[in-house]
Amino acid sequence: MKVIAFLESIFITISCFFGSVFNLPDKNVKNLIEVNGGYIYGVCHPNENYEMLRDAGLKWVRFDIPYPFNQAGEISGHYLAFKARAKGYTDRGFQVMAVTPYPRDYFNIGGFNPVEEVEKTQEIAVFLYNDLKDITGAFQVTNEMGIEGFTRPLTLEEAAVFIGIQLEALDKVTGDFPIGYNSAEVNKKLQKLMKPYLKYCDYVGLDLYTGNQGKAEASAYAKNVKKLYRLTGKPVIMEEFGFWSEGGPKTPEQKAEILGRYGYATEAEAIADGMNFIRKLPPQFQQRLRDNYPDDEARWAQLVFEKEYQHFYGETAAETMENIPHTPEGQAEYFRRVMGELKKLNCLAGVIIYCCQDMEYCWACGHAWCPFETRWGLFYLDGTPKPAYYAVKEIITSS
C-alpha cells in the first residue's frame, strides 16, 4: 500500500508540474467548477447590497461562522445571526463560502483543547455541516493558520492537525459539498504538514496581498497559485486578494498632527510618558502590544515607534506593485492587472476579493486613519461603489 501511495504521489507531482508549467486543464478543477455552478467570483465580508453584487457578477460571498455554542453549551446568538444572514444571501441566489471557527474559540468559549479532544472537535465540524449545508456552498476550515494571531494558542504543527481532523470528519459526510483550507501566501511548511490530509480536500485556498507594500509584478499572483497547485495537487481557490485604495508614506506634518491628537509634540515626548501614553491608545492597539510583545511591557511606548509605527501613523510603503498608487483609481488598476493574470490559469477554480466595503476603524490598531484594515473595499464606507467595483464588474462580465 505504501508503494502504491508513493507512486500516486509521484504521479500527482509530475502531473501538477507539467499542468502548471504548460497551463494544462485539470479534470479536478473542471469538476470543482461544475459542482460550484461555475467559476467562483466572490467577495469577502459582504454588505447587503445584493443587487449591485449580483450586477457585478459576484455570486459568492465569504464570511466567518462563529463558534456555534456559548459557554453553557447552548446554541449562541451570534451563530443564529450568522445562519439568518447566510440564508439571506442564499435566498437571493448567492453561494456562501463559510469559514469555520478559529482555534482560540475552542479554548475560550468551548473550554477545551481541540487537538487533544479530537472526537469533540470532529463532532462540532459535522454539526456545522449538517446545520448549514442548505444555506452554504462550501466550507473553508478555519483561516490562515501560520499567521500567529489566528493560530494561537496552537503551534503550526498543532494547527495542521486541527484542520486535518475536521477535514477527515467532514469528508465522511459532505459528498460533493466542497471542503478545504487556506494558506496565507504559499507557506511551504503548512503544505508539508497538511500532506496527510490533502486526500480529504476538494481545494486549497490562497490568500495573497503581494505588491501592497514593496515592488512586485502582477504575474506574481499567477506564479504563487501555480506553486501552491504543484505543492498540493489540488485545485486552488483565491480566497483573499486585494489592494488599498488609500495609503503611502506620511509627511512630517501629517505625523505631527497625529501625535498632536494624543497631546504630544514629539515621539520622544510620547515615549517618555510611558504607560500614560499607552493607555491613551485605542483598546485594539493596546491588545496588539500585549499580543506581540507580552514580555516587553516596559518598552511598549518605544515599540510603537520602532515596530508599530505603520499602524500608529497609518503609513504604508512608497513602493507598490508595478508602481500602482494607493488611490481609488490605482485600486481599480490593480484588479485589472491581477485578475487578468489569474483568468489565464487552468488550475484555479475561482477568486474571492478582499473585501466588499471599507471599514470605519482598523481592527488591529483602532485608528480610523490607518488603511491596513480599513481601505480594502470595493465600496466606500457609505456604500457607494469605488472605481474598483466597476473594474471588477467589467472583468467578470466580459469573461
Secondary structure, DSSP 8 states (H G I E B T S, - for coil): -HHHHHHHHHHHHHHHHHHHHTT---HHHHHHHHHTTSSEEEEES--S-HHHHHHTT--EEEEE---SB-TTSSB-HHHHHHHHHHHHHHTTT-EEEEE---HHHIIIII-S-TTTSHHHHHHHHHHHHHHHTTT-SEEE-SS-TTSHHHHTTS-HHHHHHHHHHHHHHHHTT-TTS-EEEEEES--HHHHHHTGGGGGG-SEEEEE--TTSSS-B-THHHHHHHHHHHHHH-S-EEEEE----SS-----HHHHHHHHHHTT-SSHHHHHHTHHHHHHHS-HHHHHHHHHH-TT-GGGHHHHHHHTSHHHHHT---S--BTT--SSHHHHHHHHHHHHHHHTT-TTEEEEEES-SB--SS-TTT--TT-GGGTS--SB-TTS-B-HHHHHHHHHHHT-
